């Protein structure tokens, strides 16, 4: 395996959680990293941390709120002006919202749909021509175990991730002839800042199985990189999550409805 697998890896939502972990693990095997997130101070801190361990990687930190049309346009223009042509795209930026739909804040719901679906699709559309010109590349779309489940109190979030998984599967088929790999990464619960943002009020863990089903962010990213190299279409990190995914996928719809209707609820 060559020491540098990628010329340029671009990671959205890179300031924390899975995005930051992708940056740490990809730095040794990438000539350059493009780190994108809203929180510029966290990006700079992450860049300094990575540089201490991997001195030969070039890091571009771009502060941008991708939900904002102008900032999204400026970010894509900056990538072009810097002469960067990513051959690896990690679409990690995303948020959740935990609670029943009727009591949800519409602005947060709208932001979630835009970030989880539209921004991911827009960034992919903008960077794919460069990969096609290079005759190869890789894309990891961070989806979720929720993408195969209709989850009460996560109704819109699960629906956005269903879009991500479906989009990834179809795009993978389209890109095979261009030598471009597309992976839908579908983790279950992971201890990142995601849960804190998704919560509307006080923390309340209603994850079936509790802590036993959580997978460490480092393991999620390690498995994702291996799955990408193997050309897999979809990956559920962690044995328990993979088993749950296989089980849920095998259930008839009527039984799946019954199972999800018995899930602990967060009511308004």
VENHUVEN-V432683 format. One record per run of one state. SS is the DSSP state (helix for helix, strand for strand, loop for the rest). FROM is the first residue (numbers start at 1). TO is the last residue. If there is no record, write none. Layout:
# VENHUVEN-V432683
ss = (SS,SS)
from = (FROM,FROM)
to = (TO,TO)
This chain:
# VENHUVEN-V432683
ss = (loop,strand,loop,helix,loop,strand,loop,helix,loop,strand,loop,helix,loop,strand,loop,strand,loop,helix,loop,helix,loop,strand,loop,helix,loop,helix,loop,strand,loop,helix,strand,loop,helix,loop,helix,loop,strand,loop,helix,loop,helix,loop)
from = (1,6,13,17,28,30,38,40,54,58,64,69,82,88,92,98,99,101,104,106,134,137,143,145,149,155,179,180,186,194,199,200,210,214,217,230,234,236,239,251,253,262)
to = (5,12,16,27,29,37,39,53,57,63,68,81,87,91,97,98,100,103,105,133,136,142,144,148,154,178,179,185,193,198,199,209,213,216,229,233,235,238,250,252,261,268)
